Amino acid sequence: MSGATSDETPIVWHVSEDEDHGAGHSGPTALGFWIYLMSDALIFASLFAMYGVVSTSYAGGPVPSEIFDLKLVAINTALLLASSITFGEAMPHMEAGRVGPMRAWLVATGLLGAAFLGVELYEFHHLINEGAGPQRSAFLSAFFALVGTHGAHVFFGLIWMVVLLVQTKQHGLIEPMKRRVMCLSMFWHFLDIIWIGVFTFVYLLGVLR
């Protein structure tokens, strides 16, 4: 009996290197992030639908052609489109593991995004000072809700970008960092697409109506 017992060896379960690295991943998976983007798209679809319903409910207040400055909006659109291009320039450097150039392009993207947000805040401030705040009419309420929600997304995208700049400086381009940069890239380009819809549907058609 004692001999049989001494021949037994304890079973030790070893975690493989790939499984060990996988357990430490803190970044969202690509599938999970796509699901998030789809849910965000539904939010914006609801806001666009709401704006479409009340876009002519002026309540005796100003109409789009009286308050929208298309030149200013065109400049802001160019800023956001340019930020999407600079983010695209960062991606090949990320894939090649070149931390410095990637971070430089992300900084350029962040500056363009911050400029976009600054112009948008200026527009909101100007409209409110002119008596065209969100409480003036259903049209303006829907306008501030839609454009403001997009601006909030840009703001949190900038925070995310700053966090990634700090993390990549500390840890380099390890795989979790690459996934996070990729997710932010999808998020940023998503905001670009939404803004093109805002520019066309809200500003351009509003002035031409």
Buried (B, 14 or more C-beta within 10 A) or exposed (E): EEEEEEEEEEEEEEEEEEEEEEEEEEBBEEEEBEEBBEEBEEEBEEBBEBBEEBBEEBEEBBBBEEBBBBEBBEEBBEBBBBBBEBBBBBBEBBEEEBBEBBBBBBBBBBBBBBBBBEBBEEBBEEBBEEEBBBEBBBBBBBBBBBBBBBBEBBBEBBEBBEEBBEBBEEEEBEEBBBBBBBBBBBBBBBBBEBBEBBBEBBBBEBBEE
